[in-house]
């Protein structure tokens, strides 16, 4: 059954939004339960603390995300005279998409991979591996670059940063609440609480950070599907990206350099650590599924 890239883009954006609402709903539920146990004043205080810590920590990374990502993989600026095709392909895609040209980088890695980062199109970078330049033909490289430009056009860094802020707030609120229970600082001698409510509150504080982290990774996987469909929209053909993903799927990976951080791994077009087992904690959707969807476009 054929599918259009327009439907695929809309469907995945809707799913991402629904999942984000789910994370926000968990935060509201925690507020109600913890407020019932500890009182609204107590919950307001820990919410203020959690919001300040989470935003300060993540906002610093948000405004410097592209610099941190490039530095972490030891990438070098792609010289135009040395990487002329790379620059020409990006310039053509930028004309087609109406995006400003991002800064281009190359990292030493014989595996086929790439990533984009930056808080908005004006502060964006694209980095590809030397494996991309050595193993992909022009059409396949264009497909990879269109995928990365799609992340920039869809403001995925901004979307995932907002998600990370909510997840961070939930984790901090849970930690403060559990520690307060341990030290006897929650509630009060004059507050008569049902034991079930306290048990439920403790269980929620333990489980909620795990659940929302899994939802956060699910959102990340949905954004990969959206970027694939948006790439097809840019170049009006799924062939190049599909063939590039096929090559990634069948290549014999070399040992991944230790300097690639697990924190940067979700940015790449495919898992740089080549983990075979797919589960709820996977940073990327299965290549087989992505290829199958592209084949139907």
ABEGO torsion letter per residue (X at the ends): XBBBAAAAAAAAAAAAAAAAAAAAAAAAAAAAAAAAAAEAAAAAAAAAAAAAAAAAAAAAAAAAAAAAAAAAAGBBBBBAAABAAAAAAAAAAAAAAGBBBBBBBBBBBABBBBBBBEABAABBBBBBBAAAAAABBAAAAAAAAAAAAAAAAAGAAAAAAAAAAAAAAAAAAAAAAAAAAAAGABEEAABBBBAAAAAAAAAAAAAAAAAAAAAAAAAAAAAAAAAAAAAAAAAGBAAAAAAAAAAAAABBBBBBBAABBAAAAAABABBAAGBABBBAABABBBAAAAAAAAAAX
